[in-house]
Amino acid sequence: MDDSNPALCEVIARCIAESSQGRITFAEYMDLVLYHSQHGYYATKAIAIGPQGDFFTSPHLGADFGEMLAEQFFQMWQILGQPQPFTLLEMGAGQGILAADILKYLQQHHPDFFTALEYVIVEKSTALRQQQQQRLQGLPSRWCSLEEITTASITGCCFSNELVDALPVHQFMIEGGQLREIYVTTKRGEGRKSLPEFTEVVGEPSTPRLAEYFELIDIEFPSSTYPDGYRSEVNLAALDWLSTVADKLQRGYLVTIDYGYSAQRYYNPVRSRGTLQCYYRHRHHDNPYVNIGRQDITAHIDFTALERWGEVRGLHNIAFTQQGLFLMALGLADRIAALSTTSDQSIQQLLRRRDALHQLIDPMGLGRFGVLVQSKGLAAEIAQPLKGLSFPSA
């Protein structure tokens, strides 16, 4: 049964009707579905994140993920010479769980760093921002948009966890040996009260940036390698986001944690249907035209594009590794080992925590998430190895 938001469907249909060709790009459609200020998935209080919701993230498995990240941020502060303030910019903070875990841990274990810390959150969703503010009451934090941050004003670390995968993507396909873009248009169902129905049409690329994207990552589209009918995604919004963050960062790090691949794996001819997925009540499927406004839509990250575009925008690629390796290097193995010596918890509590820690490094799940670390303004002679990257990169 389709659980679409009728008001949002009407908004999308109106945008399509008002467009010059009676269609919008899939990126425009996805932006409306997820981020419309009143009815979008991330804008409504109906959003369900967590074990009982549509999906959950690493912070939902306990405080360990945030605490280990906090240790990495502490080392970054030391490498930068203990600046005051050290800005920690979290982009897309979800329900504020990760921010609370990081701040509470630093307050207890690294009070000098905690005192020097300026914790800034960029969050588009009003509903999520309200949850964050409630959870972070009494902890030093402030909210703003990226646009409100002055150019080259940040000394510290900008980071995100499962943000870039939810940025709107363009969809394309190979048709007649040519690169074509997938658009969304409307067809009305029968009956005056029926909701608008959305369908796809194929046309010329909406922007030359699609072809430029493939030049950036050294993938040849079209070519004989990719047969007619091959389709996938291009995340131009991720490049725009990276440009903005790079401009705000004067000296420090950018850490991007998400699921994705290198360009060669992402655009493997065998992966002929792309990576777009929808999440609804902990089930996933590939139909973005149902449950509109009630389900999450994501696509995997092309980490090669972030690395290459980062270089264009003045970022230095430090390393790309997997979350499992990153967390093990930050002490997760020690936390697992310590469970056997803990006596103040019940067997059930110990087993639950052990399971949560193992989920963070599961090579078939969260453990295979990518962790991309980039820097700006660090002289090579003082660029010390980061603790989380002491394992060989993936």
N, C-alpha and C positions, 0 to 999 in steps of 0.2 A: 504493500500500500504506500502510495506517494504521500510524504509528509511535508510538502513544500509550503513555504510561507507565501500566502496569496498576495500580500502587500508588496513583497519583494519581487514576485513574478511580474506584477503590474509595472513596477519601476523599471525592470529590465526591458519589458515589452515596449514601454514608452521611449526608452533610450534607443532601442532598435528602430522604432517608427520615426524618430526624429533624426536618425543618421542619414547621411546623403544617399547611401546605397541600400538602405533597409537592412543593414547588418552591422555587427560590431565584431572586433577581434575576440578570440577566446580570452585573451589577457584582460580585455575590458569587461567581459562577462564574469570572469573569475574575481576580478577586483570588486565588482558590485556584489557578487554572492558572498564574499568573505568580509568586505570592509565597508559596505554602505553604512553611512553614519547612523541610520535608524534601524534598518532591518537586516543588515549583514550578519553572517554567522558570528564573527568576533565582536560585533557591536551589541548583541542582545544578551540579556541575562539568562537566556535559555541555554547558553553555551555550557557544555558539560565536559570538563577535563578531569581526568583522574580514573582510578580503578573502576568506578561505577559509571563513567561517562563514555564519550565517543573514543577517547584515546588517553593514554597517560605518557608522561615523560620521566626521565631519570630522577628528577627531584621528588617524584611521588613515591619512590622506593625507600625514602628515608633521608636523613640529613647528611649521609656520607658523601654523596656526590658534591654537594655544596661545600662541605668541609674540606674535601681534597682540592677543589678549585681554589678555595680560600688560601690554602698553603702555596699554590702556584702563584696567586696574586701577591702574596707576601714576599715571595722570592723576587718577583718582578719589581716590587717597590725597592727592595734592597739593591738590585742591579742598577736601577735608575738613580741611586744615590739618596734614597729616602726623601723624595720631594714632598713638600707640603704646600698645597694639597696634592694627593695622588687621586686622580679621578678614575673611578670604576664605573664605566658606562654600560649598563645592561640594556640591550635592545630586544623588545618583546619579552616581557618578564612574566607572562602567564598569570598565575594567581599570586605571585609574589613569594612562593615557597622557597625558590632558590635564593632570592635576595635575603630572606629572613635567615636561612641556614648559614649563608656566608657571613652576614653581619654579626649574628650571635656568636659564631665560632671565633671571629676575629676579636670581638669584644672580650672574650674570655681568655684566648690564647696569645693574642698579639695586640695588647692594648695600645702600644705606641703607634702601630700601623693603623689601628682603628681610629685613633685620634686624628691622624693625618688624612684619613679617607674622606673623599667626597663621593657618595654613592648617588648616581643619577640614573633614572629610568626613562626610556623612551617607549611609550605605549600608545598605540592608536585607538585602542578600544576603551571607550568610557566605562563600560561594565567591568572590564578587567582592571582598569586603573583604580576603580573603587575598591575592588577586592584587595589589590596590592596595598592601598593606603590603609585599609583596615588591618591587614596582617602586619604591616610594618610600623604601626603606632609605637612611638617611643624609641624607634631606631632612626638614625640620621640618614635621610633620603629625601630626594626631591625629584619632581617629574617635569619634563619638558619635551618639545619636539626636536628632531635633529636640526630643523631650520633655525631654531632659537639659539643653537650653540654657535659661538663665534668661530670663524675659521682659524685653524692652527692654535686652538686654545687648550687642548687636552694634553696633559702629561699624565700618563697612566695606562689603562687598558680598556679597550672597547671589546665587548664580547656578546655572543648570542648563543642560545641553545634552542635548536629547532625553530628558528625564525625564517631562514632563507627558503626553506622548503615550501612555505606558505605564501611566498610572493607570487603575484600573477604571472603566468607563463603564456607565451605565444605557442600555438600548436601549428605544425606544418605537416605536409605529406609530399611524397614524390608522385607526380601524376604526369604521364606522357613524357617521362624522363626529365621533368622540370620541377624546381622547388616551388611549391604552392602553399598558401596559408589557409588555415581552417578558420572560418568565421561562424558566428552564431546568428541565426535569424528566427523569426517567429511564425508559427502557424497556429491559428485558433482552433480549439476543439469544437465539437458540436454543442450547441446550446448557448444561450446568451450568458449564463452564469459560469461557464466553464473557464478554467484558468488558461492563460496563454501556454502554449507548448513551444518548446525550443528545439530547433534542429540545426544541423550543420550544412554549410555550403563552402565550396572551395573557390579561391580566387587568387589573384596576383598578391605577392607579399605586400603588406601594408607599409613597410619601411625597408630601406636598404640596409638597415642595421642587422637584419637577419643574415644576409650574405656576409656582412662584415664580421659577425659573430663566428661564423665557421672559418673565416680566414684567421681569426685570432687563435683558434684552437687547432688549426691545421687539419680540419676535416673537410673533405671535398664533397660538396653537395651542389648539384646532382653528380652522380657518377655511376658507372656500371655496377658498382658494389652494392648499390641500394636499389632494389626493384620497385616498380610501381606498386603503390599501396603502402609503402613504408611510411610510418608516421612517428613523430616524437615531439619534443618541446624545446623551446629556447627561452631562457630566463633573462630577458633584458633588464627586468626590474632589479635583479641581483647585481648587475653591473652598475646601475644607477645608484643603488644603495651603497655599494662598495666605494664608488667615487665620492659620495657625500661623507662617509665615515673617514676615508683617507684625508679629505680636506680638513676635517675637524681635528684630526690627530696631529699634534706637533711632534711629540716624542713618546714612544712607548710601543704598545702591542695591540694587535687585533686577533682575537681568538674566535673562530667560527666552528661550532659543533653542530653537525647535522648528518643526515644520511644521504649518501650519494656516491659518485664514481669519478674516476678520471674520464676525460673526454673519449678516449678510445673504448673504454668499457661502456660508457653511456650510449654512444652512438654505434655500438656493435650492430652490424646488419641483422644478427639473430634477434636482437631486442626490437622487433619491428612494430610494436604497439606503444612504445614510449614507456614512461614510468608513472603517469598520472594515476592517483589513487584517491578514492573518497572514503571517509571514515564516519560511520554512523552507528552509534551504540555498540562500539567495539567490534564491528564487522567492517570489512573493507571490500570495495568493488570499484569498477572503473566507469560508472555512469554519472557524470556531473550534472545531468539534467533531471534528476529526481531529488527529492528531499531538499529542495533549493532553500538555502538559508538555515537549514537544520543539520547539515553535515559539513565536515571539514573536507577541503580539497587540497592535496599536496602533490608535489612532483620532486623527484630526487634532484640533488645538487650536482652540477658539473663543476667539480673542484678545480679542474684544469683552467676553466674560464676565470674563476676567482683568482687563481695564481697569476695567470697571464695579465689579466686586467689590473690586478694589484700592482704589478711591475710598471704598467703604463702610468698608474696614478701615484707612483712614488713609494710603494710599499716593497719591502724586502721579504721574500719567502724564506722563513726559518725552517719549517718542516710541515709535512702532512703525515699524520699517523692515524691509528685507530683508537677509539675511545677506550677499549679494553687495555691496550698497551699504555696509553696515557695515564689511566687511573692506577694501573699496577705500579708504574714508575712513581706515582704520587703516594704510594703506601697502602693501596687496597689489599695487597697480599698480607701485609702485617695486620690489618684489621680482621681479615678472615682468620688468620692464625690465632689472634688474641681471643676469639670467641670461645675457644676450648678452655681457656683459663678463667673465663668470666663465671662468677658464682652467684651473682645477685639477680639473675634472670632465670625464668622458668625454661624448661626444655623447649616448649612451644615458641617462646619468644626468641630463643637462640636459633631455632630452625627457621623462623620467619626472617630474621635478620640475615642469616647465612644465605637464604634463598635470594633476598633482595640484593646482597652484594654480588652474588654470582650472576644475577640478571644484568647488572651493570657492565659485566665483562663478557657476557654470552656472545660467542663469535657468530651465532646465528640471529642475534637480536641487537640489543643496544651496544654491545661490545664492538660491533663492526661499524658503528657510526664513524664518520670522518672527523678529525680534529685538525683544522688548518690554523697554523700560527704564523702571523706576519708581523713585521715591525716597521717602524719609521723613526728616523732621526737618531738611531743608535750607531755610534762609531764601532767599527769592526773590532777594535782593540778592547772595548769594554762589553762586547756582546757575549756575556757568559752563557753557557749551556743552561737551558731551562730544565728543572727537575723532572717535569712531566714528559720530556723528550729524551730521557736517558736511555730508553729502549730504541732499537733501530726503527726508523720510520717505515711505514707501510708503503 
